[in-house]
Amino acid sequence: MKKILIAAMGTLLFISSMSQTKIDRTKRPKAGPAPVISIADPVIYKLKNGITVLVVENHKLPKVSALYSIDAGPRSEGNKAGVMTIMGQMLGEGNAKLNKAQFDEAVDQIGADVSLFSSGGSAAALTRYFDKAFMLMTEALRTPSFPQESFDKIKSQALTGLKAQEKSAKAISANVVGALSYGLDHPFGEFETEATINAITMDDVKKAYTKYITPSRGYLTFVGDIKPEQAIILAEKALGDWKGFSLVLPQLKTVNNLAKTEIDLIDVPNAVQSEITVTNLVNLPMKNPDYFPVLLANHILGGGGEARLYMNLREKHGFTYGSYSSISAGRYQTSFAAETSVRNEKTDSSIAEILKEINRIRTQKISAEELKNSKALYNGIFALRMEDPARTASFASNILINNLPKDFYRTYLQKINAVTIDEVQRVAQKYFGYNNARIVVVGKAETTEPGLAKLGYEIKKYDRYAKPVSAKQISNVKVNASEVIGKYITAIGGEVELKKLKSLSIMGEMSIQGMKLNLTQKKMEPNMELMEMAMGANTVVHVVFDGKTGYQSQMGQKKEMSTEEIAEKKDTKGIIPQLFYNDGSYKLEVAGMDKVAGKDAYKIKVTGPSGKTSTEYYDVETGYLVKQENSSKQDGQEVTQTIEYSNYKKTGNFLYPYTHAFSVQTPAGNQDFTMEVKEIKINEAVTAADFK
């Protein structure tokens, strides 16, 4: 009892003293001492066929995971880019013992997680089921059946994915930054396109499998509730007799950085934001002493929400939701990059601020407080990561693959905490390009280019395939806009027949986020228009324009058209607007050529009587209108709509596109959907009363 009272009194005294202590919550708490890192070495064993086995015991949970990874190094796929990805996906489509359905069922029955990919496979399950899960993974890896129907499905999905990304500035940027930095003929520069995916055959997949799925340079890591002797017996049983192609790490050419800073501009006319990347290539092996100062320098510049880029571009200027930097280390050339996404009109200002921050960390010493806070963050993150047993295993394989000292991770925090202010400035000057940076801008060139020109750097233009676009190419379009429009009118039926159109009634279907909607469109000369979307018997959206005024009704809420919206509606003077393009109230301009659905198309910029501009694309061969782009302001934000037209069919005496693929882009994201026309009525089923 006496001990309890003493303890209680001690606690009360502690609470009393704490209550009298003033805490200044405006100051960041002082960082504690660096955690002491204790890393147990995994058991390492080598199979006769060369596979390195690593075992990390952890018996806290009755679960085991295994990862088989093949260190083949980067390989160029050339005009078959994507073959390795497709091959990896094919590994899970059935094998010599089980077809895909049977394989998936066998995995589900034991509650396991089994994955296959182009560089190996993984398996995870409760301890009592792990052996079976591991054997399922290794059997899939060693004896894939490569069914043709699966190949066709995966290839089709790849093409669909590329189609969905072709209007995305973010996806285009992800491709072209590497391509422009390294070159299209480099493994880090090539990327998948419709052409490369279409070029891939089943034979290509099988050849890639034979060459790259092999025990050579293989690392098999076990983590969890398993003894080393059990793991080794299992590895021998599943993979011990496996033979395959012998791999040698490729030697890649060193790519030079630019001699001086330039801007590489990729025009995405429908983009509402610009994707900005300021980048340069670096040589930074993990065993380089600069590795640890570079980590801290990058974190201070752009490693998180408290870093300089974020505080400048978001907090100070409000240009973006976030701006960050990154730098990679490895056996091959890697890159430093500072990135952000901003409104098109703030592109040049954002680039100027990014370059200012890069130059500041190169030319001015960071503060002691910045360095201390950055070190504290790394200490905490590293300690948290150590709670994951799989991390220890990855440390061991990293040491082997990157030829690191055995104590690399044990002394990791010591090296972090030894970095000085002078070292941060030195490595920033060495690795963060400023005078020889490549500034890649993917966005709406019409809006961004005038501001970019004021920055004073050379501007080079590229298409979304990272191919140069020159003014000469545009001037080589030997056609005027009136000819293009005339060919379109002739292609879809001719002026005489088109002028007979007094009304159209169009019924269609579309799917948006899994919802099936019925679409009704009615048009009547001269410029009356109705559009209605309904789900079953319920009208979702109803839009009407009677030639003078209009309104939109959505879920029972009615909104009158604004003066600007009415002016834009009046730009459309008939059911076939192109019939009026040469009446003197429109301005037409040939803006070059582009690819639409893989075919050449003339790009025509159309300015209507209201001053509103849009861009129309006409197929060079057929003359058909194949795409339209326009933008508008909604609730203060720029919204861009793209419509691609295809599947032209004869309707009466004229041709009409029965497939309309819509893409709506806003700063918050994209929405894609397709409308399929089911029925068209000409000069019937439409009256003036429809537009009330």
Salt bridges, closest charged atoms under 4 A:
ASP41 OD2 - LYS406 NZ 3.79
ASP41 OD1 - ARG410 NH2 2.76
GLU57 OE1 - HIS59 NE2 2.68
GLU57 OE1 - LYS227 NZ 3.63
ASP71 OD2 - ARG217 NH2 2.74
ASP71 OD1 - ARG331 NH2 2.75
GLU93 OE2 - LYS100 NZ 3.80
GLU93 OE1 - LYS153 NZ 3.27
ASP104 OD2 - LYS100 NZ 3.13
GLU139 OE2 - LYS97 NZ 3.21
GLU166 OE2 - LYS163 NZ 3.25
GLU166 OE1 - ARG464 NH2 3.46
ASP185 OD2 - LYS253 NZ 3.47
ASP203 OD2 - LYS207 NZ 3.26
ASP204 OD2 - LYS80 NZ 2.84
ASP225 OD1 - HIS59 ND1 2.56
ASP241 OD1 - ARG142 NH1 2.78
GLU262 OE2 - ARG438 NH1 3.35
GLU262 OE1 - LYS460 NZ 3.20
ASP264 OD2 - ARG438 NH1 2.72
ASP267 OD2 - LYS603 NZ 3.20
GLU275 OE1 - LYS170 NZ 3.36
ASP290 OD1 - ARG426 NH2 2.89
ASP290 OD2 - LYS430 NZ 3.01
GLU306 OE2 - HIS299 NE2 2.71
GLU315 OE2 - ARG314 NE 3.49
GLU345 OE2 - ARG343 NE 3.53
GLU353 OE1 - LYS356 NZ 3.05
GLU357 OE1 - ARG360 NH2 3.00
GLU369 OE1 - LYS372 NZ 3.47
GLU370 OE1 - ARG308 NH2 2.86
ASP422 OD1 - LYS365 NZ 2.62
GLU446 OE2 - LYS605 NZ 2.69
GLU449 OE1 - LYS461 NZ 3.09
GLU495 OE2 - LYS499 NZ 2.82
GLU497 OE2 - LYS500 NZ 3.18
GLU529 OE1 - LYS569 NZ 3.55
GLU532 OE1 - HIS542 ND1 2.71
GLU560 OE2 - LYS558 NZ 3.99
ASP583 OD2 - LYS573 NZ 2.85
ASP600 OD1 - LYS595 NZ 3.00
GLU629 OE2 - LYS627 NZ 3.46
GLU638 OE2 - LYS444 NZ 3.68
GLU644 OE1 - LYS163 NZ 3.31
GLU644 OE2 - LYS167 NZ 3.76
ASP690 OD2 - LYS522 NZ 3.51
